[in-house]
Amino acid sequence: MSASQNVNQETLIEVKDLRKAFGENEVLTGITTDIKRGEVVVIIGPSGSGKSTFLRSLNLLETPTGGTVLFEGINITDPKTDIDLHRQKMGMVFQHFNLFPHKTILENITLAPVVLKKMTKDEAVQKAEELLGRVGLLDKKDTYPEQLSGGQKQRIAIVRSLAMDPDVMLFDEPTSALDPEMVGEVLELMKQLAHDGMTMVVVTHEMGFAREVGTRVVFMDEGQIKEQAAPDEFFQNPKDERLKEFLSKIL
Amino acid sequence: MADFSAKFYANFIKDDRWLGLVTGLKVTIIVTLEALLLGVLIGFLIAIIRSYHDKTGKFKILDILCRVYLTVIRGTPTMIQILIMYLVVFGASSLDSIIIGGIAFGINSGAYVAEIIRSGIMSIPAGQTEAGRSLGLSYRQTMWLIIVPQAFKNVLPALVNEMIVLIKETAIIGYIGEQDLTKAAMIIQSRTFDAFMPLLAAAIIYLALVMLLTFFMNKLERRLRTNER
């Protein structure tokens, strides 16, 4: 079974002419794309191409300086929109995990669902334990993040996002800070998520993941989408010159 | 030796003079607690306002007011502040000087506490805020549940330091007519014409107070560090 079978035509995120500048420095120079429910969009590109900024603009961790982002039909770039409400439906996984060091693993996972009244304490604990069991880390529930390996931390960070029942998961270079031998366990979990039908947007340097799990690969350069296609087409028949050059360097 | 016991008797036992030190200690503790409470309150408020301004650019006027407060309070002697508070601000009021002192020391301490807490908030990586916000927590919830607890732990040693300074600084409250520990020692001296005994006694009591505080704060610090190896 391939992940692409899960893709349907319902648009989840609609990005129109998205722009972001830090002072004079234009990082995103107009991005327009749709992300459909069930898609696994993998974004690649050289450093400084704006791919992380683009991802972080999707849940407004970066405030765009132009354009709009519609999530589930609602314009979340409108300042009048309560972004906190919509972020509950957009999970995010960071390069440096960003677990809460002063909370146990279980508390890390149950904090948001309980505080935001999505679940009672008991329900949240039950859900957390079930998710922890699925990723094989149930025995770590009462430890603190400090005591875990990088790979374990990242799997916990993914679980923490999943506990909110998101409609989409955003991954910002989730394996870049990991020791090589731990990359596999995180990618494996992400692959599993994709197969379960989770909509995912992934910024990564893992070409194997892009090829195997992605339903669409996007190449960004100079703050724009230069090329996007299904993985086979993308890797075997690249058209953009910059992309050809980029692929020749990394493959 | 006989000389020592005679002096000890004259300074502390005769006319129950030690009672003056006990009452003085009580005043010192009360003023310190008042100032501590007010100082932490002001400090927290200002630290949050200034961090929020630094992050979002909002609250411009409030931020300027906070900075004026910090500059003035940190740039003038505590003694002058106390005297102004007593003779000018509350000059016409009949408010007890133990309250006025507490307010003056609290306003003074708040400036230092504010900068301590702000440095604690700044010491927490931006990723912590981003993680909280990305889960859908509001700025306030993220601040309260994620940033402040970690910041507090990081600045506890500096806060203890400020508390120690505060305890000792209250010694100047004698200047506005309150009989604290230091003033009590000076009163004994004025009766017995012996400065060494009462001042030594006061010094020992201050030292004990500070050591007691340090002991409990170290305990608290260890408890807060349970999540680290």
Contacts between the chains, C-beta under 8 A, distances in Angstrom:
chain1	res1	chain2	res2	distance
A	59	B	134	6.0
A	61	B	130	5.6
A	61	B	133	6.9
A	61	B	134	6.5
A	84	B	133	7.7
A	84	B	136	5.2
A	84	B	137	7.1
A	84	B	138	5.2
A	85	B	136	7.0
A	86	B	136	8.0
A	87	B	133	6.7
A	87	B	134	5.9
A	87	B	135	7.0
A	87	B	136	4.4
A	88	B	135	7.2
A	88	B	136	3.4
A	90	B	134	7.4
A	91	B	134	7.5
A	92	B	130	7.8
A	92	B	131	7.8
A	92	B	134	3.9
A	94	B	127	6.0
A	94	B	130	6.9
A	94	B	131	6.7
A	96	B	125	7.9
A	96	B	127	5.6
A	98	B	125	7.7
A	98	B	127	4.0
A	98	B	128	6.1
A	98	B	130	6.5
A	98	B	131	3.7
A	99	B	131	7.5
A	100	B	128	6.9
A	100	B	131	7.1
A	100	B	132	7.9
A	100	B	146	5.6
A	100	B	150	8.0
A	101	B	150	6.8
A	101	B	227	6.2
A	101	B	228	7.9
A	102	B	149	5.4
A	102	B	150	5.3
A	102	B	153	7.1
A	102	B	227	5.8
A	103	B	227	7.9
A	104	B	227	7.8
A	111	B	135	7.7
A	111	B	145	6.7
A	112	B	132	8.0
A	112	B	135	3.9
A	112	B	136	6.2
A	112	B	137	6.1
A	115	B	137	6.5
A	115	B	141	6.0
A	115	B	145	6.7
A	116	B	135	7.9
A	116	B	136	5.6
A	116	B	137	7.0
A	144	B	226	7.9
A	144	B	227	3.8
A	144	B	228	7.5
A	145	B	227	8.0
A	146	B	227	6.2
A	146	B	228	5.7
A	146	B	229	6.0
A	147	B	229	6.8
A	157	B	131	8.0
A	160	B	135	7.3
A	161	B	134	7.8
A	161	B	135	7.3
A	164	B	135	6.2
A	164	B	136	6.7
